[in-house]
Amino acid sequence: MQNPFESGHIKNYVLLYVSVVVIMILFFIASTLFHDVSKVDKKIFNKEVNKTNDLVVEKETTKSKTFKFKLLDKAY
């Protein structure tokens, strides 16, 4: 294997690296120029408290107190 610094191939490697960087910069510039930013409307949330949610939560807590499985009387 030859050393690229001695054989003069380093110029090709530098040219390849520079061309990749230039292509990346051109794609970045093209994407920023042609990217149209539309105006985003501000979202407004409902500030009223829904009373039915409180009742549903209370019903769920009463159901959770009844166990689905029976535990053993004696622990082994």
C-alpha positions in Angstrom: 0.0 0.0 0.0 1.4 3.4 -1.0 1.4 6.4 1.3 -1.0 9.0 -0.2 1.2 11.9 1.1 4.2 10.6 -0.9 2.4 9.5 -4.1 0.5 12.8 -4.6 -3.0 11.3 -4.1 -3.6 13.6 -1.1 -4.8 16.2 -3.6 -7.6 13.9 -4.7 -8.7 13.2 -1.1 -8.8 16.9 -0.3 -10.7 17.6 -3.5 -13.3 14.9 -2.6 -13.7 16.3 0.9 -14.1 19.9 -0.4 -16.6 18.8 -3.0 -18.7 17.0 -0.4 -18.7 20.1 1.9 -19.7 22.4 -1.0 -22.5 20.1 -2.0 -23.8 20.1 1.6 -23.6 23.9 1.8 -25.5 24.2 -1.5 -28.3 21.8 -0.3 -28.6 23.8 2.9 -28.9 27.1 1.0 -31.4 25.7 -1.4 -33.5 24.3 1.4 -33.5 27.6 3.3 -34.4 29.6 0.2 -37.3 27.5 -1.0 -38.7 26.7 2.4 -41.9 28.8 2.8 -42.8 29.2 6.5 -46.6 29.6 6.9 -47.9 31.6 9.8 -49.1 29.4 12.6 -52.3 30.3 14.4 -52.1 30.5 18.1 -54.0 27.6 19.8 -56.6 28.5 22.4 -57.5 25.9 25.0 -60.8 25.5 26.8 -60.3 26.8 30.3 -63.7 25.6 31.6 -63.5 22.7 34.1 -65.7 19.8 33.0 -67.7 18.5 36.0 -68.4 15.1 34.5 -64.7 14.1 34.7 -64.8 14.4 38.5 -67.7 12.0 38.7 -66.0 9.5 36.4 -62.9 9.6 38.6 -64.9 9.0 41.7 -66.6 6.0 40.2 -63.3 4.5 39.1 -61.8 4.8 42.6 -64.7 3.0 44.1 -64.4 0.2 41.6 -60.7 -0.2 42.3 -61.3 -1.0 46.0 -63.0 -4.3 45.1 -60.3 -6.8 44.3 -60.5 -9.1 41.3 -58.4 -11.9 42.9 -58.7 -13.4 46.4 -55.5 -13.4 48.4 -54.5 -16.5 50.3 -55.3 -16.6 54.1 -51.9 -17.9 55.0 -48.6 -16.6 53.5 -46.0 -19.3 52.7 
